[in-house]
């Protein structure tokens, strides 16, 4: 079994609830799906490689419109990555994701990790809303909203 946990080890209960609520708020405006994976250390040199591995292991490519986004954070290593599925990556464009990571890194350097994640979720949610707006008739929550905690 993959060593994923659902316990709140990196954040207080309040911070955890705020992050999960930010995911729910973002997803109410889009058919896209957003997940957050937090662990202490990144097992790879490039956090994007780790995010890609986790995206696959979490089976996030199974969304109907291929519009899932994984936000990955290695807290101790102070690394992050955003891995977007083919549908949303193509719709938003390569430059959007590069700029997003740079903007998110600036938030992380000024604020707490949880505040940085919440601000990042709002930004990613906006890209999802712009490219995959919510359609009440057909949209459903395809992936769980809780934070996934690694080792």
N, C-alpha and C positions, 0 to 999 in steps of 0.2 A: 504494500500500500504506500502510496506517495505521502510524504510527511507534511500534509497540510493540516492546519489547525484552525479552529474558528474562535478560539479564545482571545480575549482582549489583552494581549501582552505588551504592546507598544504604546497604547493609548489609554487614557482614563475611560471609564464607562461613558462619560458625557462626550468626550472627543469621538469615541467610536460611534455613538449614536448620531452625532452631527455629520460625520463622514458618510455613514449609510444614508442618512436623510438627504444629503447632497446628491448622492447617486440617484435616489428615488425622484428627487426634484428634476434632475437633468433628464432622466428617462421618461418623465411624464410629457415631455415636449418632442420626443423623437421615437422612431421605431428602432433606433440603434441601441446597443447594449454596452454597458461600461462595467468593468470589474477592476478591483484594486487588489494587488498582491503586495504584501509587505513582509520583508524578512530583514534580519540583521545584516548579513553580509552577502554580497554578490559572488556567486561561484565562478563567474566568468570575468575576463578582462573587460569585455564590452557588455554593459547592462542590457543593450538591445538584444544580444544573443540570448541572454537569460530570459528576457521577456518573450522572445519568440518561442523558446522551449516551453515556457509556462503556458503560453497561449494555446499551444498544441495539446499539452497535457490536460488542460482544462476544457478542451474540446470547444473552444470559442468560435472555431470556424464553422460550426453547425448552425449559426443563425441563418434565417431564410434569405436575408439580403446581404449577407457577408459584411455586416456593419457593426461588428463587435470591436471594442477597444480595450486593451489591457494597459492599465497604468501600474507600472512596477516601481517599487521603492526599496532600496537597501539602506536602512537607516544608519547603521554604524559606518558603512562605507560612503555614505552621502552620495549615492548614485541613484539615478532614475532613468526610466525609459518609457516611451509610449509605443506600443505595438498595435497597429490598426490593421484590421482585416482588409482584404482586397477591395471590397466595395467602397468603404469609407476612405481608405487610403487614396484610391484613384479619384474619388469625388473631391476630396479636399486638396490633394496635390502634395508632392514631396516637400515643397518649400514651406507649406503650412505647418507640417509636423516638425520640421527643423526649427522654425521660428517659435513654435509652441513650447518646445523643450527649453529653448533659451529663456523665454519669458517665465516659464515655470521655475527654472533654476533661480531666477532673480527673486521670485517670491519666497522660495525656500531659504535663501540666504538672509532674508529680512524677517521672516516670521517663523513660527513653530512648524514642525512637520505636519501636524494635523491641519493647521490653517493653510499651509501650502497645498495640501491635498485637496481641501475644500475649494480653494480658488482654482486649482487645476481642473477639478471635475466640472466646475461651471464653464471653463473655457472649452474643454472637450465636448461638453454637452451642447454648447453653442454650435460647434462644427457639425455635430450629429444632427441637431435640429435644422440647420441650414440645408444640409444635404439629404437628410432622411426625416422629414417632418412626421409628426405623430398622426396616425389615421385611426381614429377610435373604432372604426368598423372591422379592422383586420389586425391591429397591433396587439401583441401580448408580451408579457415579460418572459423572455426566452431563457435568461440566465439569472441566478440568484444575485441579490444586491449586497449581501454582507461582504465584509473585508475578508480576504484569505490571508492567513498568516503562515509563513514558512518557518524554517528553523532559525 
